[in-house]
């Protein structure tokens, strides 16, 4: 096995990263082939995990009644959370399309099972949250694999976990981490929807990189670095 990536393979990876989108609309009726779905799930299952605990499960949901229960939870949570902000931002928030639960052919609930392989997991004793972080790595793998297959994915986080537990018959100790909507889409947007809508801006890389300590700055030529990024990563 050749451990080196060709330039074409590198380009493919970066293209998937920079063109990945949180898809909430414009799903088509095209079904996802079982072989492709299995390939995507296998990519998720090969994510890194703390202590090699692999604490995830993937619940595939196609039933309309289950989707309806989840959609009702979304509607209730969106209305509740809208009370936390004032107009005009509240009105804008309520106008945003933030889910594709009914429209997408496949929903997936990704869960965290802290009991897998017993109570002791290498690396989790000091930082218990690493179990949840591991599941998030699986979600990212799933997201990028879906994008390379031309399949859109949206993460719906405006939900009640209690409703998900009831709707999906989850054991008490199992925690829902991500509720995902998958399906082919008419097109992938050039920018994230919330960026396009003006909800929040894209931060520059220099605004989130520190050296040695919090807010530590170094005399780096950020103009040069940003020129290199744009020259080498046309997808950004």
WOGILIN-V79284 format. One record per backbone hydrogen bond with DSSP energy under -1.0 kcal/mol. CO is the residue of the C=O (numbers start at 1). NH is the residue of the N-H. If there is no record, write none. Layout:
# WOGILIN-V79284
co:CO nh:NH
co:CO nh:NH
This chain:
# WOGILIN-V79284
co:6 nh:10
co:7 nh:11
co:8 nh:12
co:9 nh:13
co:10 nh:14
co:11 nh:15
co:12 nh:16
co:13 nh:17
co:14 nh:18
co:15 nh:19
co:21 nh:23
co:26 nh:186
co:33 nh:37
co:34 nh:38
co:35 nh:39
co:36 nh:40
co:37 nh:41
co:38 nh:42
co:39 nh:43
co:40 nh:44
co:41 nh:45
co:44 nh:47
co:49 nh:52
co:50 nh:53
co:55 nh:113
co:57 nh:111
co:59 nh:109
co:61 nh:107
co:63 nh:67
co:64 nh:68
co:65 nh:69
co:66 nh:70
co:67 nh:71
co:68 nh:72
co:69 nh:73
co:70 nh:74
co:71 nh:75
co:72 nh:76
co:73 nh:77
co:74 nh:78
co:75 nh:79
co:76 nh:80
co:77 nh:81
co:78 nh:82
co:80 nh:83
co:81 nh:84
co:82 nh:85
co:86 nh:90
co:88 nh:92
co:89 nh:93
co:90 nh:94
co:91 nh:95
co:100 nh:104
co:106 nh:182
co:107 nh:61
co:108 nh:180
co:109 nh:59
co:110 nh:177
co:110 nh:178
co:112 nh:175
co:113 nh:116
co:115 nh:118
co:121 nh:124
co:127 nh:130
co:128 nh:131
co:129 nh:133
co:130 nh:134
co:131 nh:135
co:132 nh:136
co:133 nh:137
co:134 nh:138
co:135 nh:139
co:136 nh:140
co:137 nh:141
co:138 nh:142
co:139 nh:143
co:140 nh:144
co:141 nh:145
co:142 nh:146
co:143 nh:147
co:144 nh:148
co:145 nh:149
co:146 nh:151
co:147 nh:150
co:152 nh:183
co:153 nh:23
co:154 nh:181
co:157 nh:159
co:160 nh:164
co:161 nh:165
co:162 nh:166
co:163 nh:167
co:164 nh:168
co:165 nh:170
co:171 nh:174
co:175 nh:112
co:178 nh:110
co:179 nh:156
co:180 nh:108
co:181 nh:154
co:182 nh:106
co:183 nh:152
co:184 nh:28
co:192 nh:196
co:193 nh:197
co:194 nh:199
co:195 nh:198
co:204 nh:207
co:205 nh:208
co:211 nh:213
co:213 nh:216
co:216 nh:211
co:218 nh:220
co:220 nh:222
co:221 nh:225
co:222 nh:226
co:223 nh:227
co:224 nh:228
co:225 nh:229
co:226 nh:230
co:227 nh:231
co:228 nh:232
co:229 nh:233
co:233 nh:236
